[in-house]
Amino acid sequence: MSWKISYLEDQKIIKTVYTEPITLEETKEAAMANALLAGEKQTGLFLADCSTFQTDANLVDIYELGKFLESLSLRMHISIKEAMIEPPNVHNVSRDLQFYENVANNRMVRVKIFQDHDAAISWLTANL
């Protein structure tokens, strides 16, 4: 499995650590598992740790993932706020994650990219 989910009880955040290689189908499976846990825990806060990524992603897959998250958000009645941890100094991954951030935000799914774990948590929990 290319992902592992945990729940950060104190912050009410669902954290998923992703490892490569990961396919579009695996990211959709992870999103579904996240949504089910979100319903159980009554949260819409997500932390995606992609800090070990090194390789380019397929841009079509990124776009399809954004569409999938939008439909999942609407179907499950979840307001998604997702912070993503990117690896430092891996420009191709940063570019791909920024594209994902744009695709998601254009679909009303709030996503923001960070290199710092604490900054990501602060953004997720702001205004709660």
N, C-alpha and C positions, 0 to 999 in steps of 0.2 A: 504494500500500500504506500502511496506517495504522499499521504497526509495523515495527521494525527490530531484529534480534537481534545481539548481540555476546557474546563470551565473555571474561570477566575472568580470565585464566589464573592470576595470583598468588593470587586468593581462591577460585578454582573456582566462580565465580558466573556464571550466565547472565543477561545484562542485556537487557531489551527496552524500547525507547523507543516509546511510543504517541503518536499524534497524532489529533486529531479531524478529521472525524467518523469514528467507528469503529462497526461493526455487531457484533452478537452472533456472526455467522458469522466475521467477521475475528478476533475475540478467540479463538474456538475454533481457527481456523487457527494463530494465534500460539501458543496453548497446545500444539497438536500439534507444531509446529516446536520449541518449547521442550523438550517431552518427548523428542523424537528426539535433540536435541543433548545433553540430560541423560543419556540412555543411552550416547551416544558418549563423553561426558566423565566419566561416572560421578559425577554430582553431583545433588543435589536442591535446590540453593540458587538462588533466582531473585530478581532485582531488576527491578521493574516501574516505569518512570519515566512517571508520568502528570502531571508537573509543568506541562504546558502546557494541561491540560484547563480548560474554562470553562463547559461546558453540562451540564445535567442528563442523567443516564442513565435508561434505562427500568428500573424496579425489577424487573420480570419477567425482563428480560434478565440482570440481575445475579444473580438467584436461579438462573436456568438455567445461567449460567456456573459458579456454585458446584457445582451438580449434575454438570456436565460435568467439572470438575476432580477431583471425588471419583471419578468413574468412570475417568477417565484415570489417576489415581494408583493405583487398584486394578489396572487392566488392565496398566499398564506397570511395576508394582511399584516405584514411585517414592515416596519420602517427601518431600513438598513442604514447603519452608519459603520463604515469599515475603515480601519487604519491598516496600512500595509507597511511592513518593514522590508526595505530593500537592502541589498548588499552594498557595502561601501565600494566605490571606485569600480563598479562593473557597469560601464556606460550602456552597453547593449541591453542589459536587464532593466536599468533605470528608464531607458527610452520605452521599452515594452510596458513597464508598469505605469509610466505616465500616460501612454496611450489607453491603457485599461482605465486609469483614473478618469480620463476625458470621456471615454465611452460610457462608463457607469454614471458619471455626473450628468451627462446629457440625457440619461434615462431616469433621472431623479433618484439615483442610488448614490448616497453620499459616500465618497471614497477619497482618502487622502494618503499620500505616500510619505513615509518617514524613514530615516536611517537610525533614529534613536528610539529605543523601546519606551523609555519614560515619557518622551514627548508624544508618542502615539497614544499611550494610556491617558495622558492629560487631555489630549484633544477628544478622545472618546468620552471621557467622563465629565467634560466641561458642560456647564448648564444643566446638570442633573438635579 
